[in-house]
């Protein structure tokens, strides 16, 4: 198993999937860098520049982009990549 990845995640404060994903990462005890896009125009623009869209959650996980996902899809991705 690999060490926990570097995670940058773009969220919206009212997004249920965002809360679900952040709760999942918290349960794993992993650190992440959260960027809430609705309250910060710079974070919103960074999200659009990075992914070409504005759906959340969007995450950059060790350089790999994951867009518009829930905790189940995140878990599957992390297993596939060897983090779990």
N, C-alpha and C positions, 0 to 999 in steps of 0.2 A: 504494500500500500504506500502511496506517495504521501508526503507531508501536505497539510492543508494548502490549497492554492491561494494566490493573491486574487481577491475579489473586489471589483468595483461594481456597485449596483445602483441603477437609476430607478427611482420609485416616485409614486404619487401618493400623497398623504391619505387619500380616500380609496386607494386601490386594495381590495381584499386579497388578491393574489400576492401583492407586494408584502402585506402583513404576514401572510402564510409563509412566504419564502424567507422573510427575515426571522420569523419565529423558528423555522426549521434550522437556519444557520446558527441561531442562538442556542438551540438544543444541542447542536454539534459542538458548540463552544468555539466556533471559528470566528476570527476577526474578518471584518469586511469594511469597505469604505462606501457609505451610503450617500447618494446625491438625490435629494428630493427636488423634482423638477418644476413643480407648480409654484413654489415659493421663491425660486431662484432662476431667473431668465438665462443666466450663464450655464447652469446645469441642463436646462431644457435644450439650449442650443447645442451643447456638447452631446446630448443624447441623439438629437437629430443628425448631427455631423457624423457621429459614430455609426449609427444604425440605419440612417435614411428614413426613419419613421419616429413616431412619438408614443409607441405603446410600451407599457410597463407591466411587470418588471423587465428590465433589460440589464444584462450583466456581462461584464468582461471578466472572464475567469482564466487566469494565466494566459491572457492574450486571445482566448477563444470567445466569440460572441454568442450569447444565448438571448433570444428575444421572445417576449410575450409568453411566459411559462409559469407554471405552478410548482409547488413543492415536489409533486410526484415526478414531473419532468426533470427538475433539478437533481433529484436523487438518482434518477436513471442516468443522466449525463455524468454525474460524479462517479458513479459505479463504472460506467463505460470508460472514463478517463483514468480509472485506477486510484481515485481518492478515497473510495469507500470499499 
